[in-house]
Structures are given as structure tokens and as C-alpha cells.
Amino acid sequence: METDSFKTILKPSSGFYKDKGSKFHAFAFPVKQETDIRPLMESLKKEHHNARHHCYAYAIGYNREVFRQYDDGEPSGTAGKPIFGQLLSYDVTNVLIVVVRYFGGVKLGVRGLIDAYKNAASDALANADIIKQLIKDYYELRFEYDQMSKVMYLIKEFGLDQVETELTGSCRMVVAVRQQDSDKVKNKFEELGYKNIVLEVGDGTKGWTKEEIEFDGIIVSAAAPKVPEPLFSQLKIGGRMVIPIGSRTFQRLHKITKLEDGNMKVESSDGCMFVL
């Protein structure tokens, strides 16, 4: 059984259900964080401004740690809950489903509403391209140029993805490792005695004790609620930091670059999240 993968949808999809004159238009969207939700909702409300209800549910995180169900004026539990139930039935996450209702003049009752929102959401997911994504760990490798062939051999052997590569002076790579292979890959490097392939470990809130040293790159393995200023101050101009940012249970990987004016450029990594 795979424990390092999850299912989501590749691109937006839609569905439809009609009962007693009421029309239920369903829209499914791939999302990566809660900040993705609001602009999608605003766009749908603008497009369907005459609709009576805009009900939704979403799940984010490998184990759906971040989720919400919203009934938007429908009787409690008749809209958001059955929409969310379809996320569970299709076993997907990182997905938002919105069901827009145009009232047809006849009340459907509690059972009728539950069935309508369920069927509309189900139709949107049935029309979606459901894909599997792997959960990956990220390692920074630093080594001398004469070790390149050995490093590349291991990268090929384990099918590692090269995320970043720098070959100026000594070599530096950031590689993505499938989570279930992470310990095996790490042990293989250690067995071969690649002492120049290192993983720096530091305190992500206080920085390193040798404050006079500036670093070209920093990788932080522990999550922080925001970019730690003391650690950022230890980056050289043009230096980069990779760090998971978020809550205790849900984080997204960020790449921080220190600009010439001392400010930071923040980029969120697509397809890479951390959850507990």
C-alpha cells in the first residue's frame, strides 16, 4: 500500500444536476492552499450573481488536514456536507468544489437538497481528470566536480528529480526524492562515503551561532510560521533559502532569495507541501 501519494484533479471540471426546476451547477478546482479559494469564489459569484446559493467544500493536505464545508443559507448540513462527502468518496484532496443553485420555485426538502448537492458534486468529479501525485522530500547535495559521475549514477539509479543545479566552482544540486525512498537514498550516499555531500542543519528561528558568516544557501527542515528574520539576515546578497512555511500540521515549501536591496523575493513551490 502506498503511503507517499495522494489523488487530486489535474484541471478544473464541471457538473450539473436538476430537480423540480432547481438547477445545480457544480465546479471543481485544483487548489494548493487556502488563499487559492477566495479568488475562485469571487469569480464564480460574479459570473453567477443571480444564483441564490453558492455552496462549497474543500480539502487541502495529503490527509485533508485543512478543510471546510459551507451551506450558504441552505439548511445546515444539506449542502457543504454532501459536497465534502464526494471528496471523500472519490478519495481526492487539494480540491475545491462549488455548487451554484438557481432556485426553481419548488422547495426540495432536506433529503432532496442533500441528494441534489451530492449528485452535482459527484458529476463534477466524474468529469474530472483524477491524477496521482507523489509526496517528495528535498535534499541539497554539495560535492566536488570529480564526484559528479558517481552522484549522477545515484540520481539515475533512484530516479531522482533535479530541482536545481549549480556547477560553478564546487557543485550544488537540490534533488527531489520520493518519500518512501528517502531513507534508502540517504543511507546509500552515506554508505559510499560521500563526505562532501552534506545536509546543513540549523535553528530556523535563531540562525547559526557564527553570525559573521554569510551563506550562499540555507535549507530549513523544520516548519516556521513565517520567514525567520535572523536566518534571512545570514544570507548573502543573491543567496537563497528553502523553508517550509505554515502551521504545525500544514506547510508549503518556499524559496527565499535575498535581493540586492536587502529585501526578499518569496516563491512558493508548486506541488510540494508538508503535512503531519
C-alpha positions, -999 to +999 in steps of 0.1 A: +000+000+000+014+034-010+016+059+018+035+086+000+010+095-027-024+112-030-051+118-056-062+152-069-076+167-101-055+179-130-076+208-141-110+224-134-141+204-143-179+209-141-211+190-135-248+196-135-279+183-117-316+194-120-345+187-098-380+202-098-369+233-117-338+240-095-305+239-114-273+229-096-241+239-114-210+223-099-174+234-104-143+215-092-109+233-090-074+220-081-061+242-052-029+241-032-036+264-003-065+283+013-055+316-003-065+300-036-101+297-025-112+334-023-104+345-059-122+314-073-153+321-052-153+358-061-151+349-098-180+324-096-202+348-076-196+375-102-204+351-131-234+336-113-246+367-095-283+358-100-279+324-082-295+320-048-268+299-032-230+293-037-222+263-015-188+247-013-164+223+003-127+219+000-099+197+013-062+206+014-033+185+025-022+149+020-046+137+047-071+166+043-059+184+074-073+217+061-110+215+051-143+234+052-179+229+044-202+259+037-240+258+033-245+295+022-280+298+036-292+263+029-304+242+059-275+231+080-258+200+067-277+199+034-251+214+010-215+216+022-215+182+039-227+162+009-203+181-013-174+172+011-187+137+011-179+134-026-143+145-020-141+115+004-159+092-019-135+099-048-106+100-023-092+133-036-076+162-019-063+197-028-097+202-044-124+229-041-160+221-052-186+248-055-222+241-063-242+271-075-280+268-072-306+285-092-339+281-074-367+267-095-397+277-073-403+244-056-387+235-022-368+202-023-368+194+014-338+182+034-334+149+016-339+164-018-312+191-011-287+165+002-292+144-029-290+174-053-257+188-039-243+153-037-252+144-073-240+178-087-206+175-069-203+138-080-209+148-116-181+174-115-156+149-101-168+122-126-159+146-154-125+155-138-091+141-147-081+125-114-043+120-111-019+106-085+009+128-071+038+116-051+049+131-018+086+140-020+114+151+003+141+175-009+178+172-003+206+196-011+238+179-023+272+197-023+302+179-037+334+184-057+333+182-095+353+149-097+324+132-078+298+142-105+297+108-122+290+090-090+263+114-080+247+113-114+248+075-112+228+075-080+204+101-093+197+078-123+195+047-102+169+061-079+151+082-105+156+114-085+144+147-099+169+175-102+152+206-089+182+229-090+218+225-103+248+248-099+282+239-114+302+270-106+333+260-085+321+232-063+288+216-074+254+220-058+222+202-065+187+201-050+170+168-057+135+155-050+132+121-035+101+100-033+092+099+004+092+062+007+127+060-008+141+089+013+159+069+040+172+044+014+187+072-007+202+089+022+218+057+035+232+049+001+250+082-001+264+076+034+275+041+026+295+053-003+313+078+020+304+110+001+317+132+029+315+163+008+277+157+002+262+175+032+230+185+047+233+216+068+211+217+100+205+249+119+180+266+142+154+281+119+144+308+144+178+320+156+202+313+128+237+298+133+259+309+161+287+321+138+268+352+129+297+368+110+293+341+083+270+347+053+256+318+034+250+312-003+222+288+005+202+276+035+178+247+038+155+246+068+139+213+076+115+225+104+084+245+097+081+281+107+050+304+107+070+330+087+105+335+073+128+338+103+145+372+101+177+362+119+182+334+095+174+355+065+199+381+076+227+354+073+221+350+036+245+367+011+230+390-015+217+367-041+216+338-016+186+315-014+168+297+014+144+268+011+120+266+040+085+251+048+062+279+060+028+273+077+012+258+108+022+228+128+002+205+107+003+220+072+032+238+054+042+247+019+077+248+006+091+283-001+122+295-019+135+328-005+160+349-025+179+379-009+178+408-034+205+434-039+184+459-019+183+435+011+146+427+005+134+392+000+118+375-030+094+348-020+084+319-043+060+291-034+069+257-048+042+241-069+033+206-059+052+204-027+035+205+007+043+191+041+016+178+065+016+158+097 
